[in-house]
Amino acid sequence: MKLEIGNFHVKDIVFGDSLSYSDGILTINKEEALDFIRQDKRITEAELYIVKPGDMVRLCPVKEAIEPRCRLDGKGLFPGYTSDLRQAGEGVLHALKDCSVIVVGRHWGGFQDGLIDMGGPGQKHTYFGELINIVLVGDTDEEFERYEQQKCNDALRRAGHKLAEYIGQCVKDLTPEDTDVYETEPLVKRSAEKNGRPGVVAVIQPQSQMETPGYNTLYYGWDMNRYLPSYMTVQEVLDGALISGSFMPTSSKWSTYDFQNFPILRRLIEEQGDEYNFLGVILANLNVAMDQKERNAQILTNIAVQLGADYALVTEEGYGNPDADYVLAISNLEKAGIKVVAVANESTGRDGGGSPLVTLDERIVAMVSTGNVGQLIELPPMPVVLGELEALGRDGNSGGWDYDEVLGPSVRPDGSVIMEDNGLFCGDQTVGWSFKTMKDF
Amino acid sequence: MSKKAIVYINQFFGQLGGEDTADVAPSITEGQIGPAMAYNAQLNADVTHTIICGDNFMGSHTEEAVQIILDMLKDKEFDIFIAGPAFNAGRYGVACGTICKAVKEKYGVPVITSMNQENPGMEMFRKDVIIMKGGNIASKMRKDLAAVVKVANKMLAGEEIGAAAEEGYFPTGHRHQTFINERAVDRFMKMLHARIRGEDYVSEMIVPKLDRVPIAPAVKDLKHARIAMLNTGGIIPVDNPDRIQSASATRWGRYDISEMDALKGGEFKTIHAGFDPAAANENPNRIMPIDAMKVLLKEGVYGSLHPYFYTTVGTGTTEKEAARMAREIIPLLQEDQVDACILIST
């Protein structure tokens, strides 16, 4: 399977007469783009902004991030979601790099939404503080969930995916500045030499714990709550087969942008060389009931064994209850003789005194830790807020609160913020970007 | 104005003698004695006083010793309190931990000590006090003392103390996120390559050694079995003769039940701080069911009952301490030819 991604490195984004890209400058006709967004009649309010690294701007409540792209065969970017089904992971994509489309609620947030600071001390807390972002701030007529803590955010999230696809069209006929090629051969067709090397497989566990449809990660449009582990390729992950959900405390979230760029999966392909034979991805999920967790751990381990894996990545999109699925996967793989290097964030609480994971197993012997969801973060006021900062305290955000007898409210009258890491948009960057680790004090 | 430090040492390092003077009560001297002289030379503070206490006195009259020392400090100005280094001297290590914890709680100043990883005081106090990783014998004095000074000077300057591994102290049980210069993806690839090549690597999360004991097989001949009763629910005679702690216990006790049909409320109670004690205090048999065991004995369900029940408190108690207490209790059970135990937790 061969996927080519032609890159266009965006140096600046401006609003102008027509949607176009030239010499690193992406120009967007704002009104046309907004008209496109308003084609979904559920969108009642929409506005576009451009924010850059260093801008003293706070985004809240952030719901999703997507990389603008197009496919040269004219097919949809997100099969089974915003377009008809197609095989993902093959063909040629053009991608606008170093930028993203970010979706922000004009008023209403929820448990799963987050905060991004583009400048100041909060900038380092999200990957998106490093990117130039096209920010869609909107509201919808989704009355059924306006005051719900858990929101599907369906209209706004879809608007973000469609907008990313719409903007990406401007580089369809241009020549990329450079190209990344991700190519793998079918496992049993590989040379004896390759197949003689240690096998490495990637086990990824996206969030799928909401029993009601509409909140979970989608796999070719399929809600992953009713799902058993299966085999896929990195190329498919990078090419829109997975759509981020709207459920988990956001610092543990994998946005669609994260799936499109999944650094650890890309590096596993890039670095295989002489040392290992990369066997691809076992797409698992996260479950609620113990028998579901056990069944999935058993199935994913068996797939790994049958693929001939000697080593495995295991990583989860979440913490707390999902740790049970994560630890069980690690433990089962190690029991089967497959050595695991695991990646996750931890939840040791505000004082750092709690257990790193909800359950522990001595078979976890190699783990990269990417942050503590309970870490308290204080951020100064920002001159510009896109969205509604009150959402952080008011709407049940996982990292915010409206009242605390010691700490006071998350959102203070002067616009400064005290919150948990939990509420930073994709803050723990478990897909591989995180500059954070955990240390014992 | 220069900062001030007060140093605590035992009778040996206080130059009062060895084991023969281990019973001496605390004393405070203006100026520096023994290691306090070296601290005075290296610290960014003046050591104004040296406190000396016999290890046995601190061990057997702990509350009294702590009170005397806290009183001695009442009218003193000091910016830091330092004890030890205690190396692998068990009583001294526990004394250093005890007094550092008490001084920190009472006066709110930074405290620091040093001891070897085998010192029982390490596990008892590492969560309360910064304990530098020290050598096992006194010949390591120069090195251990320098390590204490390095961190103590940071405390004096009001600087943040770094992670345990970097500063050289025993982890205090707190894990925090910290920013480093390497992305997770690079750390992941390094760890993967290391595992493939069989090279050393350091996991960013170390799972504590979990010592799981398999459940014993069922007793074959219950009718003739001798049974002993134990609990971690803190059931003790109301005067707590063994002074078992309410949490993070290091002590246990055993209590004669050969002459009673049941535990009576008012005579027994719980000292456990991890649950509402009302139900257990009203009827201690709810945790330690001596009443039911006596009835079953009369009915001939089992052979005989060991004449004592055993108690400690489970909450916050480390596995290491629990294992030590078990090693102390087991010979007593074996001596009395006990066939099976019922260990009740709460």
Interface residues (C-beta under 8 A of the other chain):
Chain A: K124 P198 V200 P263 I264 R267 E271 E275 Y276 D310 Y311 L313 K339 V341 V343 E346 T348 D351 G352 G353 P356 L357 L360 D361 E362 I364 V365 A366 M367 V368 S369 T370 G371 N372 Q375 D421 Q429 T430 G432 W433 S434 F435 K436 T437 M438 K439 D440 F441
Chain B: I161 G162 A163 A164 A165 E166 P171 T172 G173 H174 R175 H176 Q177 T178 F179 I180 N181 E182 R183 A184 V185 R187 F188 M189 M191 L192 H193 R195 I196 R197 Y201 S203 E204 M205 V207 P208 K209 L210
